[in-house]
Structure formats: structure tokens, C-alpha cells
Amino acid sequence: MDSMKAVLPDMINARVEDLYNAQLSDEEVLAHMADMQRKAEHLLELASEENRESAALVLQELIELSHRVRRSYVDMSYRQGLRDGFQLQTDL
């Protein structure tokens, strides 16, 4: 129990620092974000009266990409939690 008390604060501080200094390292997330930027620019071009249907389709694609980015972040957080849990178990 003493070893857990000694290690846990350091692990919590490390996790907070990781979250604060997080970089977008996952290539899939970066690709989705770049695709979202292109779709947003395309949507601005299509937003006139005669292109409303096309703009609505691009908007739907943007929404779907945002959901994919969110799921990727959740997946990354889950994997990091598993690594932290394993590290805690190893340290105990």
C-alpha cells in the first residue's frame, strides 16, 4: 500500500501534464482534421442559393468527420488509460 501511495501522485501529475501538453500525433486524426478543413472551405464555396443541396451534403460529411475525430480521441484516451493501469499494476 505504501508503494501505491508513493507512485500514485507521480502518475496523476504525469497524466495531467500529458493531457495539458497533448500533441495530435495520431495520423488518422490529423487526416480527418485536414479533410474537415477542406470540406469547410468547399461548403463556403457552395453556400449560394443554387447550391443548397450540395452544401447540405458537404455539411453532413463534416458532421460525420467530426464524429470520427471524437471517436479517435476516445480510443486514444482509452488506450492511454490501459497503459496507465498496466503501469500502476506493475508498480504495485
C-alpha positions, -999 to 999 in steps of 0.1 A, spaced: 0 0 0 29 24 7 43 18 -27 10 28 -42 9 60 -21 44 68 -33 37 62 -70 1 74 -75 8 112 -71 35 110 -97 13 91 -121 -15 116 -117 8 145 -122 23 128 -153 -12 122 -167 -23 158 -161 9 170 -179 3 147 -208 -32 159 -212 -21 196 -209 7 192 -234 -11 167 -257 0 168 -293 -21 154 -322 2 125 -330 -24 101 -344 -21 103 -382 -58 93 -387 -70 122 -366 -48 147 -384 -61 134 -418 -97 138 -406 -90 173 -394 -74 183 -427 -103 167 -446 -127 187 -424 -109 219 -433 -112 212 -470 -149 204 -466 -155 236 -447 -138 256 -474 -158 237 -500 -190 244 -481 -183 281 -481 -180 280 -519 -213 261 -523 -234 281 -498 -252 302 -525 -289 297 -533 -284 274 -563 -261 251 -544 -280 244 -512 -284 207 -517 -247 203 -524 -239 224 -493 -262 202 -472 -243 171 -483 -209 187 -476 -222 197 -442 -233 161 -435 -198 149 -444 -183 175 -420 -205 162 -392 -196 126 -399 -159 135 -399 -162 153 -365 -178 122 -351 -148 101 -364 -123 126 -348 -142 124 -315 -142 86 -316 -104 86 -324 -98 108 -293 -119 85 -271 -99 55 -285 -66 72 -278 -77 81 -242 -88 45 -236 -55 31 -248 -36 56 -226 -58 46 -196 -49 9 -203 -12 17 -204 -15 37 -172 -34 9 -155 -8 -16 -165 20 7 -153 2 11 -119 -3 -26 -116 34 -32 -124 45 -6 -98 23 -21 -71 
